[in-house]
């Protein structure tokens, strides 16, 4: 059985390296470890995509016993299925959504990207409508119906690349 997720490390992974070192380094709570933290942060940031890829890989590799026959397995390249990935910019899952971005992937290739859109002042229903419209746009782009986001990435609002941005008033 896998080790349980560390909420503190998951939240730290949303911060930039500089902010994380300030908060958890010598001036902070002193839990930062140069040998482990970079790998751990990468793991928490990308684990949704990795789990999805692992799941897809397990589906394609089945032994003859699992298939119920003793015949040999033929390797036929399967077409890449589209996968939508959502990027949420917010401090915690309970915090208001600062911005939202998305990407459409076909196998290992990103085929479409929606730059982050600020969601400040939008009601929850308006944000949900925005998510539905993004999926509809991806569906028309790929010509395959995409009903939901396969993965989501949580990012801290400080990392929001949109300008002008309330988090970066001087930019």
Phi and psi in radians as a Rosetta constraint file:
Dihedral C 1 N 2 CA 2 C 2 CIRCULARHARMONIC -1.325 0.35
Dihedral N 2 CA 2 C 2 N 3 CIRCULARHARMONIC 2.771 0.35
Dihedral C 2 N 3 CA 3 C 3 CIRCULARHARMONIC -1.291 0.35
Dihedral N 3 CA 3 C 3 N 4 CIRCULARHARMONIC 2.491 0.35
Dihedral C 3 N 4 CA 4 C 4 CIRCULARHARMONIC -1.155 0.35
Dihedral N 4 CA 4 C 4 N 5 CIRCULARHARMONIC 2.655 0.35
Dihedral C 4 N 5 CA 5 C 5 CIRCULARHARMONIC -1.202 0.35
Dihedral N 5 CA 5 C 5 N 6 CIRCULARHARMONIC 2.539 0.35
Dihedral C 5 N 6 CA 6 C 6 CIRCULARHARMONIC -1.681 0.35
Dihedral N 6 CA 6 C 6 N 7 CIRCULARHARMONIC 1.949 0.35
Dihedral C 6 N 7 CA 7 C 7 CIRCULARHARMONIC -1.045 0.35
Dihedral N 7 CA 7 C 7 N 8 CIRCULARHARMONIC -0.683 0.35
Dihedral C 7 N 8 CA 8 C 8 CIRCULARHARMONIC -1.074 0.35
Dihedral N 8 CA 8 C 8 N 9 CIRCULARHARMONIC -0.744 0.35
Dihedral C 8 N 9 CA 9 C 9 CIRCULARHARMONIC -1.216 0.35
Dihedral N 9 CA 9 C 9 N 10 CIRCULARHARMONIC -0.650 0.35
Dihedral C 9 N 10 CA 10 C 10 CIRCULARHARMONIC -1.090 0.35
Dihedral N 10 CA 10 C 10 N 11 CIRCULARHARMONIC -0.781 0.35
Dihedral C 10 N 11 CA 11 C 11 CIRCULARHARMONIC -1.191 0.35
Dihedral N 11 CA 11 C 11 N 12 CIRCULARHARMONIC -0.641 0.35
Dihedral C 11 N 12 CA 12 C 12 CIRCULARHARMONIC -1.140 0.35
Dihedral N 12 CA 12 C 12 N 13 CIRCULARHARMONIC -0.565 0.35
Dihedral C 12 N 13 CA 13 C 13 CIRCULARHARMONIC -1.146 0.35
Dihedral N 13 CA 13 C 13 N 14 CIRCULARHARMONIC -0.345 0.35
Dihedral C 13 N 14 CA 14 C 14 CIRCULARHARMONIC -1.370 0.35
Dihedral N 14 CA 14 C 14 N 15 CIRCULARHARMONIC -0.339 0.35
Dihedral C 14 N 15 CA 15 C 15 CIRCULARHARMONIC -1.439 0.35
Dihedral N 15 CA 15 C 15 N 16 CIRCULARHARMONIC 2.786 0.35
Dihedral C 15 N 16 CA 16 C 16 CIRCULARHARMONIC -1.243 0.35
Dihedral N 16 CA 16 C 16 N 17 CIRCULARHARMONIC 2.850 0.35
Dihedral C 16 N 17 CA 17 C 17 CIRCULARHARMONIC -1.046 0.35
Dihedral N 17 CA 17 C 17 N 18 CIRCULARHARMONIC -0.745 0.35
Dihedral C 17 N 18 CA 18 C 18 CIRCULARHARMONIC -1.075 0.35
Dihedral N 18 CA 18 C 18 N 19 CIRCULARHARMONIC -0.817 0.35
Dihedral C 18 N 19 CA 19 C 19 CIRCULARHARMONIC -1.115 0.35
Dihedral N 19 CA 19 C 19 N 20 CIRCULARHARMONIC -0.710 0.35
Dihedral C 19 N 20 CA 20 C 20 CIRCULARHARMONIC -1.108 0.35
Dihedral N 20 CA 20 C 20 N 21 CIRCULARHARMONIC -0.728 0.35
Dihedral C 20 N 21 CA 21 C 21 CIRCULARHARMONIC -1.171 0.35
Dihedral N 21 CA 21 C 21 N 22 CIRCULARHARMONIC -0.627 0.35
Dihedral C 21 N 22 CA 22 C 22 CIRCULARHARMONIC -1.144 0.35
Dihedral N 22 CA 22 C 22 N 23 CIRCULARHARMONIC -0.767 0.35
Dihedral C 22 N 23 CA 23 C 23 CIRCULARHARMONIC -1.309 0.35
Dihedral N 23 CA 23 C 23 N 24 CIRCULARHARMONIC -0.633 0.35
Dihedral C 23 N 24 CA 24 C 24 CIRCULARHARMONIC -2.047 0.35
Dihedral N 24 CA 24 C 24 N 25 CIRCULARHARMONIC 0.079 0.35
Dihedral C 24 N 25 CA 25 C 25 CIRCULARHARMONIC -1.575 0.35
Dihedral N 25 CA 25 C 25 N 26 CIRCULARHARMONIC -2.580 0.35
Dihedral C 25 N 26 CA 26 C 26 CIRCULARHARMONIC -1.103 0.35
Dihedral N 26 CA 26 C 26 N 27 CIRCULARHARMONIC -0.615 0.35
Dihedral C 26 N 27 CA 27 C 27 CIRCULARHARMONIC -1.432 0.35
Dihedral N 27 CA 27 C 27 N 28 CIRCULARHARMONIC -0.282 0.35
Dihedral C 27 N 28 CA 28 C 28 CIRCULARHARMONIC -1.791 0.35
Dihedral N 28 CA 28 C 28 N 29 CIRCULARHARMONIC -2.331 0.35
Dihedral C 28 N 29 CA 29 C 29 CIRCULARHARMONIC -1.557 0.35
Dihedral N 29 CA 29 C 29 N 30 CIRCULARHARMONIC 0.089 0.35
Dihedral C 29 N 30 CA 30 C 30 CIRCULARHARMONIC 1.094 0.35
Dihedral N 30 CA 30 C 30 N 31 CIRCULARHARMONIC 0.531 0.35
Dihedral C 30 N 31 CA 31 C 31 CIRCULARHARMONIC -1.698 0.35
Dihedral N 31 CA 31 C 31 N 32 CIRCULARHARMONIC -0.110 0.35
Dihedral C 31 N 32 CA 32 C 32 CIRCULARHARMONIC -1.186 0.35
Dihedral N 32 CA 32 C 32 N 33 CIRCULARHARMONIC 2.285 0.35
Dihedral C 32 N 33 CA 33 C 33 CIRCULARHARMONIC -2.257 0.35
Dihedral N 33 CA 33 C 33 N 34 CIRCULARHARMONIC 2.001 0.35
Dihedral C 33 N 34 CA 34 C 34 CIRCULARHARMONIC -1.020 0.35
Dihedral N 34 CA 34 C 34 N 35 CIRCULARHARMONIC -0.522 0.35
Dihedral C 34 N 35 CA 35 C 35 CIRCULARHARMONIC -1.294 0.35
Dihedral N 35 CA 35 C 35 N 36 CIRCULARHARMONIC -0.562 0.35
Dihedral C 35 N 36 CA 36 C 36 CIRCULARHARMONIC -1.901 0.35
Dihedral N 36 CA 36 C 36 N 37 CIRCULARHARMONIC -0.573 0.35
Dihedral C 36 N 37 CA 37 C 37 CIRCULARHARMONIC -1.147 0.35
Dihedral N 37 CA 37 C 37 N 38 CIRCULARHARMONIC -0.627 0.35
Dihedral C 37 N 38 CA 38 C 38 CIRCULARHARMONIC -1.092 0.35
Dihedral N 38 CA 38 C 38 N 39 CIRCULARHARMONIC -0.779 0.35
Dihedral C 38 N 39 CA 39 C 39 CIRCULARHARMONIC -1.152 0.35
Dihedral N 39 CA 39 C 39 N 40 CIRCULARHARMONIC -0.743 0.35
Dihedral C 39 N 40 CA 40 C 40 CIRCULARHARMONIC -1.104 0.35
Dihedral N 40 CA 40 C 40 N 41 CIRCULARHARMONIC -0.736 0.35
Dihedral C 40 N 41 CA 41 C 41 CIRCULARHARMONIC -1.101 0.35
Dihedral N 41 CA 41 C 41 N 42 CIRCULARHARMONIC -0.726 0.35
Dihedral C 41 N 42 CA 42 C 42 CIRCULARHARMONIC -1.109 0.35
Dihedral N 42 CA 42 C 42 N 43 CIRCULARHARMONIC -0.737 0.35
Dihedral C 42 N 43 CA 43 C 43 CIRCULARHARMONIC -1.024 0.35
Dihedral N 43 CA 43 C 43 N 44 CIRCULARHARMONIC -0.849 0.35
Dihedral C 43 N 44 CA 44 C 44 CIRCULARHARMONIC -1.193 0.35
Dihedral N 44 CA 44 C 44 N 45 CIRCULARHARMONIC -0.577 0.35
Dihedral C 44 N 45 CA 45 C 45 CIRCULARHARMONIC -1.239 0.35
Dihedral N 45 CA 45 C 45 N 46 CIRCULARHARMONIC -0.589 0.35
Dihedral C 45 N 46 CA 46 C 46 CIRCULARHARMONIC -1.954 0.35
Dihedral N 46 CA 46 C 46 N 47 CIRCULARHARMONIC 0.151 0.35
Dihedral C 46 N 47 CA 47 C 47 CIRCULARHARMONIC -1.189 0.35
Dihedral N 47 CA 47 C 47 N 48 CIRCULARHARMONIC -0.523 0.35
Dihedral C 47 N 48 CA 48 C 48 CIRCULARHARMONIC -1.096 0.35
Dihedral N 48 CA 48 C 48 N 49 CIRCULARHARMONIC -0.780 0.35
Dihedral C 48 N 49 CA 49 C 49 CIRCULARHARMONIC -1.185 0.35
Dihedral N 49 CA 49 C 49 N 50 CIRCULARHARMONIC -0.734 0.35
Dihedral C 49 N 50 CA 50 C 50 CIRCULARHARMONIC -1.094 0.35
Dihedral N 50 CA 50 C 50 N 51 CIRCULARHARMONIC -0.750 0.35
Dihedral C 50 N 51 CA 51 C 51 CIRCULARHARMONIC -1.108 0.35
Dihedral N 51 CA 51 C 51 N 52 CIRCULARHARMONIC -0.693 0.35
Dihedral C 51 N 52 CA 52 C 52 CIRCULARHARMONIC -1.099 0.35
Dihedral N 52 CA 52 C 52 N 53 CIRCULARHARMONIC -0.798 0.35
Dihedral C 52 N 53 CA 53 C 53 CIRCULARHARMONIC -1.110 0.35
Dihedral N 53 CA 53 C 53 N 54 CIRCULARHARMONIC -0.705 0.35
Dihedral C 53 N 54 CA 54 C 54 CIRCULARHARMONIC -1.068 0.35
Dihedral N 54 CA 54 C 54 N 55 CIRCULARHARMONIC -0.750 0.35
Dihedral C 54 N 55 CA 55 C 55 CIRCULARHARMONIC -1.089 0.35
Dihedral N 55 CA 55 C 55 N 56 CIRCULARHARMONIC -0.762 0.35
Dihedral C 55 N 56 CA 56 C 56 CIRCULARHARMONIC -1.117 0.35
Dihedral N 56 CA 56 C 56 N 57 CIRCULARHARMONIC -0.708 0.35
Dihedral C 56 N 57 CA 57 C 57 CIRCULARHARMONIC -1.130 0.35
Dihedral N 57 CA 57 C 57 N 58 CIRCULARHARMONIC -0.712 0.35
Dihedral C 57 N 58 CA 58 C 58 CIRCULARHARMONIC -1.111 0.35
Dihedral N 58 CA 58 C 58 N 59 CIRCULARHARMONIC -0.603 0.35
Dihedral C 58 N 59 CA 59 C 59 CIRCULARHARMONIC -1.185 0.35
Dihedral N 59 CA 59 C 59 N 60 CIRCULARHARMONIC -0.573 0.35
Dihedral C 59 N 60 CA 60 C 60 CIRCULARHARMONIC -1.485 0.35
Dihedral N 60 CA 60 C 60 N 61 CIRCULARHARMONIC -0.395 0.35
Dihedral C 60 N 61 CA 61 C 61 CIRCULARHARMONIC -1.857 0.35
Dihedral N 61 CA 61 C 61 N 62 CIRCULARHARMONIC 1.720 0.35
Dihedral C 61 N 62 CA 62 C 62 CIRCULARHARMONIC -2.166 0.35
Dihedral N 62 CA 62 C 62 N 63 CIRCULARHARMONIC 2.424 0.35
Dihedral C 62 N 63 CA 63 C 63 CIRCULARHARMONIC -1.393 0.35
Dihedral N 63 CA 63 C 63 N 64 CIRCULARHARMONIC 2.841 0.35
Dihedral C 63 N 64 CA 64 C 64 CIRCULARHARMONIC -1.027 0.35
Dihedral N 64 CA 64 C 64 N 65 CIRCULARHARMONIC -0.580 0.35
Dihedral C 64 N 65 CA 65 C 65 CIRCULARHARMONIC -1.120 0.35
Dihedral N 65 CA 65 C 65 N 66 CIRCULARHARMONIC -0.679 0.35
Dihedral C 65 N 66 CA 66 C 66 CIRCULARHARMONIC -1.206 0.35
Dihedral N 66 CA 66 C 66 N 67 CIRCULARHARMONIC -0.556 0.35
Dihedral C 66 N 67 CA 67 C 67 CIRCULARHARMONIC -1.379 0.35
Dihedral N 67 CA 67 C 67 N 68 CIRCULARHARMONIC -0.248 0.35
Dihedral C 67 N 68 CA 68 C 68 CIRCULARHARMONIC 1.514 0.35
Dihedral N 68 CA 68 C 68 N 69 CIRCULARHARMONIC 0.226 0.35
Dihedral C 68 N 69 CA 69 C 69 CIRCULARHARMONIC -2.333 0.35
Dihedral N 69 CA 69 C 69 N 70 CIRCULARHARMONIC 2.896 0.35
Dihedral C 69 N 70 CA 70 C 70 CIRCULARHARMONIC -1.805 0.35
Dihedral N 70 CA 70 C 70 N 71 CIRCULARHARMONIC 0.209 0.35
Dihedral C 70 N 71 CA 71 C 71 CIRCULARHARMONIC -1.320 0.35
Dihedral N 71 CA 71 C 71 N 72 CIRCULARHARMONIC 2.772 0.35
Dihedral C 71 N 72 CA 72 C 72 CIRCULARHARMONIC -1.281 0.35
Dihedral N 72 CA 72 C 72 N 73 CIRCULARHARMONIC 2.656 0.35
Dihedral C 72 N 73 CA 73 C 73 CIRCULARHARMONIC -1.567 0.35
Dihedral N 73 CA 73 C 73 N 74 CIRCULARHARMONIC 2.224 0.35
Dihedral C 73 N 74 CA 74 C 74 CIRCULARHARMONIC -1.564 0.35
Dihedral N 74 CA 74 C 74 N 75 CIRCULARHARMONIC 2.393 0.35
Dihedral C 74 N 75 CA 75 C 75 CIRCULARHARMONIC -1.629 0.35
Dihedral N 75 CA 75 C 75 N 76 CIRCULARHARMONIC 1.906 0.35
Dihedral C 75 N 76 CA 76 C 76 CIRCULARHARMONIC -2.081 0.35
Dihedral N 76 CA 76 C 76 N 77 CIRCULARHARMONIC 2.149 0.35
Dihedral C 76 N 77 CA 77 C 77 CIRCULARHARMONIC -1.125 0.35
Dihedral N 77 CA 77 C 77 N 78 CIRCULARHARMONIC 2.155 0.35
Dihedral C 77 N 78 CA 78 C 78 CIRCULARHARMONIC -1.513 0.35
Dihedral N 78 CA 78 C 78 N 79 CIRCULARHARMONIC 2.488 0.35
Dihedral C 78 N 79 CA 79 C 79 CIRCULARHARMONIC -1.148 0.35
Dihedral N 79 CA 79 C 79 N 80 CIRCULARHARMONIC 2.513 0.35
Dihedral C 79 N 80 CA 80 C 80 CIRCULARHARMONIC -1.231 0.35
Dihedral N 80 CA 80 C 80 N 81 CIRCULARHARMONIC 2.285 0.35
Dihedral C 80 N 81 CA 81 C 81 CIRCULARHARMONIC -1.522 0.35
Dihedral N 81 CA 81 C 81 N 82 CIRCULARHARMONIC 2.523 0.35
Dihedral C 81 N 82 CA 82 C 82 CIRCULARHARMONIC -1.258 0.35
Dihedral N 82 CA 82 C 82 N 83 CIRCULARHARMONIC 2.495 0.35
Dihedral C 82 N 83 CA 83 C 83 CIRCULARHARMONIC -2.380 0.35
Dihedral N 83 CA 83 C 83 N 84 CIRCULARHARMONIC 2.192 0.35
Dihedral C 83 N 84 CA 84 C 84 CIRCULARHARMONIC -1.665 0.35
Dihedral N 84 CA 84 C 84 N 85 CIRCULARHARMONIC 2.353 0.35
Dihedral C 84 N 85 CA 85 C 85 CIRCULARHARMONIC -2.097 0.35
Dihedral N 85 CA 85 C 85 N 86 CIRCULARHARMONIC 2.227 0.35
Dihedral C 85 N 86 CA 86 C 86 CIRCULARHARMONIC -1.712 0.35
Dihedral N 86 CA 86 C 86 N 87 CIRCULARHARMONIC 2.483 0.35
Dihedral C 86 N 87 CA 87 C 87 CIRCULARHARMONIC -2.042 0.35
Dihedral N 87 CA 87 C 87 N 88 CIRCULARHARMONIC 1.972 0.35
Dihedral C 87 N 88 CA 88 C 88 CIRCULARHARMONIC -1.835 0.35
Dihedral N 88 CA 88 C 88 N 89 CIRCULARHARMONIC 2.175 0.35
Dihedral C 88 N 89 CA 89 C 89 CIRCULARHARMONIC -1.778 0.35
Dihedral N 89 CA 89 C 89 N 90 CIRCULARHARMONIC 1.803 0.35
Dihedral C 89 N 90 CA 90 C 90 CIRCULARHARMONIC -2.802 0.35
Dihedral N 90 CA 90 C 90 N 91 CIRCULARHARMONIC 2.771 0.35
Dihedral C 90 N 91 CA 91 C 91 CIRCULARHARMONIC -1.233 0.35
Dihedral N 91 CA 91 C 91 N 92 CIRCULARHARMONIC -0.874 0.35
Dihedral C 91 N 92 CA 92 C 92 CIRCULARHARMONIC -2.379 0.35
Dihedral N 92 CA 92 C 92 N 93 CIRCULARHARMONIC 2.980 0.35
Dihedral C 92 N 93 CA 93 C 93 CIRCULARHARMONIC -1.096 0.35
Dihedral N 93 CA 93 C 93 N 94 CIRCULARHARMONIC -0.451 0.35
Dihedral C 93 N 94 CA 94 C 94 CIRCULARHARMONIC -1.513 0.35
Dihedral N 94 CA 94 C 94 N 95 CIRCULARHARMONIC -0.238 0.35
Dihedral C 94 N 95 CA 95 C 95 CIRCULARHARMONIC -1.306 0.35
Dihedral N 95 CA 95 C 95 N 96 CIRCULARHARMONIC 2.733 0.35
Dihedral C 95 N 96 CA 96 C 96 CIRCULARHARMONIC -1.105 0.35
Dihedral N 96 CA 96 C 96 N 97 CIRCULARHARMONIC 2.603 0.35
Dihedral C 96 N 97 CA 97 C 97 CIRCULARHARMONIC -1.309 0.35
Dihedral N 97 CA 97 C 97 N 98 CIRCULARHARMONIC 2.132 0.35
Dihedral C 97 N 98 CA 98 C 98 CIRCULARHARMONIC -1.410 0.35
Dihedral N 98 CA 98 C 98 N 99 CIRCULARHARMONIC -0.868 0.35
Dihedral C 98 N 99 CA 99 C 99 CIRCULARHARMONIC -2.671 0.35
Dihedral N 99 CA 99 C 99 N 100 CIRCULARHARMONIC 2.862 0.35
Dihedral C 99 N 100 CA 100 C 100 CIRCULARHARMONIC -2.443 0.35
Dihedral N 100 CA 100 C 100 N 101 CIRCULARHARMONIC 2.340 0.35
Dihedral C 100 N 101 CA 101 C 101 CIRCULARHARMONIC -2.346 0.35
Dihedral N 101 CA 101 C 101 N 102 CIRCULARHARMONIC 2.967 0.35
Dihedral C 101 N 102 CA 102 C 102 CIRCULARHARMONIC -2.708 0.35
Dihedral N 102 CA 102 C 102 N 103 CIRCULARHARMONIC 2.764 0.35
Dihedral C 102 N 103 CA 103 C 103 CIRCULARHARMONIC -2.392 0.35
Dihedral N 103 CA 103 C 103 N 104 CIRCULARHARMONIC 2.611 0.35
Dihedral C 103 N 104 CA 104 C 104 CIRCULARHARMONIC -2.007 0.35
Dihedral N 104 CA 104 C 104 N 105 CIRCULARHARMONIC 2.174 0.35
Dihedral C 104 N 105 CA 105 C 105 CIRCULARHARMONIC -2.019 0.35
Dihedral N 105 CA 105 C 105 N 106 CIRCULARHARMONIC 2.453 0.35
Dihedral C 105 N 106 CA 106 C 106 CIRCULARHARMONIC -2.104 0.35
Dihedral N 106 CA 106 C 106 N 107 CIRCULARHARMONIC 1.791 0.35
Dihedral C 106 N 107 CA 107 C 107 CIRCULARHARMONIC 1.135 0.35
Dihedral N 107 CA 107 C 107 N 108 CIRCULARHARMONIC -2.126 0.35
Dihedral C 107 N 108 CA 108 C 108 CIRCULARHARMONIC -1.717 0.35
Dihedral N 108 CA 108 C 108 N 109 CIRCULARHARMONIC 0.215 0.35
Dihedral C 108 N 109 CA 109 C 109 CIRCULARHARMONIC -2.065 0.35
Dihedral N 109 CA 109 C 109 N 110 CIRCULARHARMONIC 2.272 0.35
Dihedral C 109 N 110 CA 110 C 110 CIRCULARHARMONIC -1.426 0.35
Dihedral N 110 CA 110 C 110 N 111 CIRCULARHARMONIC 2.131 0.35
Dihedral C 110 N 111 CA 111 C 111 CIRCULARHARMONIC -1.854 0.35
Dihedral N 111 CA 111 C 111 N 112 CIRCULARHARMONIC -0.292 0.35
Dihedral C 111 N 112 CA 112 C 112 CIRCULARHARMONIC -2.690 0.35
Dihedral N 112 CA 112 C 112 N 113 CIRCULARHARMONIC 2.620 0.35
Dihedral C 112 N 113 CA 113 C 113 CIRCULARHARMONIC -2.512 0.35
Dihedral N 113 CA 113 C 113 N 114 CIRCULARHARMONIC 2.418 0.35
Dihedral C 113 N 114 CA 114 C 114 CIRCULARHARMONIC -1.955 0.35
Dihedral N 114 CA 114 C 114 N 115 CIRCULARHARMONIC 2.052 0.35
Dihedral C 114 N 115 CA 115 C 115 CIRCULARHARMONIC -1.078 0.35
Dihedral N 115 CA 115 C 115 N 116 CIRCULARHARMONIC 2.643 0.35
Dihedral C 115 N 116 CA 116 C 116 CIRCULARHARMONIC -0.989 0.35
Dihedral N 116 CA 116 C 116 N 117 CIRCULARHARMONIC 2.398 0.35
Dihedral C 116 N 117 CA 117 C 117 CIRCULARHARMONIC -1.999 0.35
Dihedral N 117 CA 117 C 117 N 118 CIRCULARHARMONIC 2.256 0.35
Dihedral C 117 N 118 CA 118 C 118 CIRCULARHARMONIC -1.189 0.35
Dihedral N 118 CA 118 C 118 N 119 CIRCULARHARMONIC 2.373 0.35
Dihedral C 118 N 119 CA 119 C 119 CIRCULARHARMONIC -1.948 0.35
Dihedral N 119 CA 119 C 119 N 120 CIRCULARHARMONIC 0.237 0.35
Dihedral C 119 N 120 CA 120 C 120 CIRCULARHARMONIC -1.113 0.35
Dihedral N 120 CA 120 C 120 N 121 CIRCULARHARMONIC 2.240 0.35
Dihedral C 120 N 121 CA 121 C 121 CIRCULARHARMONIC 1.533 0.35
Dihedral N 121 CA 121 C 121 N 122 CIRCULARHARMONIC -0.127 0.35
Dihedral C 121 N 122 CA 122 C 122 CIRCULARHARMONIC -1.456 0.35
Dihedral N 122 CA 122 C 122 N 123 CIRCULARHARMONIC 2.435 0.35
Dihedral C 122 N 123 CA 123 C 123 CIRCULARHARMONIC -1.310 0.35
Dihedral N 123 CA 123 C 123 N 124 CIRCULARHARMONIC 2.835 0.35
Dihedral C 123 N 124 CA 124 C 124 CIRCULARHARMONIC -1.023 0.35
Dihedral N 124 CA 124 C 124 N 125 CIRCULARHARMONIC -0.690 0.35
Dihedral C 124 N 125 CA 125 C 125 CIRCULARHARMONIC -1.110 0.35
Dihedral N 125 CA 125 C 125 N 126 CIRCULARHARMONIC -0.650 0.35
Dihedral C 125 N 126 CA 126 C 126 CIRCULARHARMONIC -1.191 0.35
Dihedral N 126 CA 126 C 126 N 127 CIRCULARHARMONIC -0.658 0.35
Dihedral C 126 N 127 CA 127 C 127 CIRCULARHARMONIC -1.151 0.35
Dihedral N 127 CA 127 C 127 N 128 CIRCULARHARMONIC -0.740 0.35
Dihedral C 127 N 128 CA 128 C 128 CIRCULARHARMONIC -1.084 0.35
Dihedral N 128 CA 128 C 128 N 129 CIRCULARHARMONIC -0.680 0.35
Dihedral C 128 N 129 CA 129 C 129 CIRCULARHARMONIC -1.131 0.35
Dihedral N 129 CA 129 C 129 N 130 CIRCULARHARMONIC -0.668 0.35
Dihedral C 129 N 130 CA 130 C 130 CIRCULARHARMONIC -1.084 0.35
Dihedral N 130 CA 130 C 130 N 131 CIRCULARHARMONIC -0.750 0.35
Dihedral C 130 N 131 CA 131 C 131 CIRCULARHARMONIC -1.091 0.35
Dihedral N 131 CA 131 C 131 N 132 CIRCULARHARMONIC -0.726 0.35
Dihedral C 131 N 132 CA 132 C 132 CIRCULARHARMONIC -1.116 0.35
Dihedral N 132 CA 132 C 132 N 133 CIRCULARHARMONIC -0.737 0.35
Dihedral C 132 N 133 CA 133 C 133 CIRCULARHARMONIC -1.141 0.35
Dihedral N 133 CA 133 C 133 N 134 CIRCULARHARMONIC -0.616 0.35
Dihedral C 133 N 134 CA 134 C 134 CIRCULARHARMONIC -1.119 0.35
Dihedral N 134 CA 134 C 134 N 135 CIRCULARHARMONIC -0.792 0.35
Dihedral C 134 N 135 CA 135 C 135 CIRCULARHARMONIC -1.100 0.35
Dihedral N 135 CA 135 C 135 N 136 CIRCULARHARMONIC -0.670 0.35
Dihedral C 135 N 136 CA 136 C 136 CIRCULARHARMONIC -1.122 0.35
Dihedral N 136 CA 136 C 136 N 137 CIRCULARHARMONIC -0.726 0.35
Dihedral C 136 N 137 CA 137 C 137 CIRCULARHARMONIC -1.105 0.35
Dihedral N 137 CA 137 C 137 N 138 CIRCULARHARMONIC -0.740 0.35
Dihedral C 137 N 138 CA 138 C 138 CIRCULARHARMONIC -1.138 0.35
Dihedral N 138 CA 138 C 138 N 139 CIRCULARHARMONIC -0.656 0.35
Dihedral C 138 N 139 CA 139 C 139 CIRCULARHARMONIC -1.103 0.35
Dihedral N 139 CA 139 C 139 N 140 CIRCULARHARMONIC -0.766 0.35
Dihedral C 139 N 140 CA 140 C 140 CIRCULARHARMONIC -1.208 0.35
Dihedral N 140 CA 140 C 140 N 141 CIRCULARHARMONIC -0.570 0.35
Dihedral C 140 N 141 CA 141 C 141 CIRCULARHARMONIC -1.188 0.35
Dihedral N 141 CA 141 C 141 N 142 CIRCULARHARMONIC -0.739 0.35
Dihedral C 141 N 142 CA 142 C 142 CIRCULARHARMONIC -1.597 0.35
Dihedral N 142 CA 142 C 142 N 143 CIRCULARHARMONIC -0.173 0.35
Dihedral C 142 N 143 CA 143 C 143 CIRCULARHARMONIC 1.065 0.35
Dihedral N 143 CA 143 C 143 N 144 CIRCULARHARMONIC 0.389 0.35
Dihedral C 143 N 144 CA 144 C 144 CIRCULARHARMONIC -2.276 0.35
Dihedral N 144 CA 144 C 144 N 145 CIRCULARHARMONIC 2.345 0.35
Dihedral C 144 N 145 CA 145 C 145 CIRCULARHARMONIC -1.135 0.35
Dihedral N 145 CA 145 C 145 N 146 CIRCULARHARMONIC 2.129 0.35
Dihedral C 145 N 146 CA 146 C 146 CIRCULARHARMONIC -1.935 0.35
Dihedral N 146 CA 146 C 146 N 147 CIRCULARHARMONIC 2.001 0.35
Dihedral C 146 N 147 CA 147 C 147 CIRCULARHARMONIC -1.651 0.35
Dihedral N 147 CA 147 C 147 N 148 CIRCULARHARMONIC -0.405 0.35
Dihedral C 147 N 148 CA 148 C 148 CIRCULARHARMONIC -2.700 0.35
Dihedral N 148 CA 148 C 148 N 149 CIRCULARHARMONIC 2.910 0.35
Dihedral C 148 N 149 CA 149 C 149 CIRCULARHARMONIC -1.401 0.35
Dihedral N 149 CA 149 C 149 N 150 CIRCULARHARMONIC 2.285 0.35
Dihedral C 149 N 150 CA 150 C 150 CIRCULARHARMONIC -1.380 0.35
Dihedral N 150 CA 150 C 150 N 151 CIRCULARHARMONIC -0.427 0.35
Dihedral C 150 N 151 CA 151 C 151 CIRCULARHARMONIC -2.676 0.35
Dihedral N 151 CA 151 C 151 N 152 CIRCULARHARMONIC 2.739 0.35
Dihedral C 151 N 152 CA 152 C 152 CIRCULARHARMONIC -2.356 0.35
Dihedral N 152 CA 152 C 152 N 153 CIRCULARHARMONIC 2.565 0.35
Dihedral C 152 N 153 CA 153 C 153 CIRCULARHARMONIC -2.083 0.35
Dihedral N 153 CA 153 C 153 N 154 CIRCULARHARMONIC 2.228 0.35
Dihedral C 153 N 154 CA 154 C 154 CIRCULARHARMONIC -1.698 0.35
Dihedral N 154 CA 154 C 154 N 155 CIRCULARHARMONIC 2.166 0.35
Dihedral C 154 N 155 CA 155 C 155 CIRCULARHARMONIC -2.214 0.35
Dihedral N 155 CA 155 C 155 N 156 CIRCULARHARMONIC 2.588 0.35
Dihedral C 155 N 156 CA 156 C 156 CIRCULARHARMONIC -1.281 0.35
Dihedral N 156 CA 156 C 156 N 157 CIRCULARHARMONIC 2.518 0.35
Dihedral C 156 N 157 CA 157 C 157 CIRCULARHARMONIC -1.016 0.35
Dihedral N 157 CA 157 C 157 N 158 CIRCULARHARMONIC -0.414 0.35
Dihedral C 157 N 158 CA 158 C 158 CIRCULARHARMONIC -1.088 0.35
Dihedral N 158 CA 158 C 158 N 159 CIRCULARHARMONIC -0.481 0.35
Dihedral C 158 N 159 CA 159 C 159 CIRCULARHARMONIC -1.501 0.35
Dihedral N 159 CA 159 C 159 N 160 CIRCULARHARMONIC 0.120 0.35
Dihedral C 159 N 160 CA 160 C 160 CIRCULARHARMONIC -1.117 0.35
Dihedral N 160 CA 160 C 160 N 161 CIRCULARHARMONIC 2.130 0.35
Dihedral C 160 N 161 CA 161 C 161 CIRCULARHARMONIC -1.472 0.35
Dihedral N 161 CA 161 C 161 N 162 CIRCULARHARMONIC -0.173 0.35
Dihedral C 161 N 162 CA 162 C 162 CIRCULARHARMONIC -1.230 0.35
Dihedral N 162 CA 162 C 162 N 163 CIRCULARHARMONIC 2.388 0.35
Dihedral C 162 N 163 CA 163 C 163 CIRCULARHARMONIC -2.301 0.35
Dihedral N 163 CA 163 C 163 N 164 CIRCULARHARMONIC 2.409 0.35
Dihedral C 163 N 164 CA 164 C 164 CIRCULARHARMONIC -1.254 0.35
Dihedral N 164 CA 164 C 164 N 165 CIRCULARHARMONIC 2.653 0.35
Dihedral C 164 N 165 CA 165 C 165 CIRCULARHARMONIC -2.442 0.35
Dihedral N 165 CA 165 C 165 N 166 CIRCULARHARMONIC 2.386 0.35
Dihedral C 165 N 166 CA 166 C 166 CIRCULARHARMONIC -1.078 0.35
Dihedral N 166 CA 166 C 166 N 167 CIRCULARHARMONIC -0.424 0.35
Dihedral C 166 N 167 CA 167 C 167 CIRCULARHARMONIC -1.335 0.35
Dihedral N 167 CA 167 C 167 N 168 CIRCULARHARMONIC -0.327 0.35
Dihedral C 167 N 168 CA 168 C 168 CIRCULARHARMONIC -2.269 0.35
Dihedral N 168 CA 168 C 168 N 169 CIRCULARHARMONIC 1.242 0.35
Dihedral C 168 N 169 CA 169 C 169 CIRCULARHARMONIC -1.152 0.35
Dihedral N 169 CA 169 C 169 N 170 CIRCULARHARMONIC -0.409 0.35
Dihedral C 169 N 170 CA 170 C 170 CIRCULARHARMONIC -1.455 0.35
Dihedral N 170 CA 170 C 170 N 171 CIRCULARHARMONIC -0.180 0.35
